[in-house]
Amino acid sequence: INQYDLNNKLKSTENPDTGTKQTIIKKVFTIQLITSKQPLNKSQMFRELDGVKEIHSDDGLYKYTYGQYNSVSEAKSALLPIQGSGFKEAIIVEVNLLIMNN
């Protein structure tokens, strides 16, 4: 699943057995630490940050993100210390999460 699919195609799906919706799209904010053309060694590159996620995007880049925040203000509070720890190019990005209901 890529971001285009989340934005345009997967608004909701129905369970064929019950007819109930199974998918919820939730907008959240994360901090994109760095992008790279090659995969990075996460344990070495991000050793002071626990929970860094690697996303291999459709454009061929590897994007490394940290945290999940419900508002821009929450993300901004987390961004400043991260930029101060050496990730000066880190930015806040909005993402859509796909949540499956059972």
N, C-alpha and C positions, 0 to 999 in steps of 0.2 A: 504494500500500500504506500502510495506516495502522497505528498501534500495536495496535489491536484485532486486525487480521488477523494481525499477527506473533505476538501472544500466543495466539490461539485457532485460527487456521485453517491456518497455514503451518508446522506442525511439520516436515513433510518432504513432498516431492513425488517422484514416480518418473518416470524417463525411460521413455516408452512403448516405446522401441526396446530398451533394455537392462534395464529394471526396476531400475536403480540409483537410489539417492536422490540428489537434486540440491541440496537445501536444508539448511543448518545454521543454527540460531539460536544466537547467542552473546551472552551478557549482558555488557555493558560499562558503564562510568560515564563521564559527560561533565559539563562545567560549563555550566549554563544561565546565560548572562550577563544576559539581559533578555528580556522579552516585550513585544510591541507590537500594537496594533490595525491599524497601517499598516506597510508595509515600510519599513525603514531603509536609508540609504546605508551599506553595510558598509565601504567603503573610507574613509569619513570617520569613522564612529562607532567603528570598531574598528581604527584605523590602527596601533596598537601591538601588535595580536595577529594573527598570520598563521594563516589556516586556519579562521576563524569560519564556521560553517555556518548557513544560514537554513532553518528548517523551517516550512512553512505548515500548521498543524495543523487537524484537523477542526472545532475550536471557533472557527475563523476568526482565531486569533491567530498572529502571527509569532514564533517562538522562535529565539533566537540562541544557539548552543552552541559550545563550544570544547574541543578535546582529546578523547582517547579513552583511558581508563584501565582496566586489568584488575581493580583493587581500589579500594575506598573509600579506603584509606590513601594510595594513589597520587594519587587525585583530591583529597584533602584537602591534600596537599603543594602541589599546583598552585593550589588555591582561594585560599589566604591571600594570595599576591602579587597575584592578580587582584582580589580585594576591595580590597587596598591601592592598586591603580592606578585606583580610581574606580568599580568595579562592586560596590558594597557589598551589593547585593541578590542577587548571584550565588549559586547553589546547586548542589549535586551531584544529578544525576538518573541513574537507571538506565535504560538503553535496551537493546533487543534488536536486534542486527544480523542482517540476512539475508545469508548468504554462499552464493553459488551455486557448486556443484561442477561442473566440466566433464567 
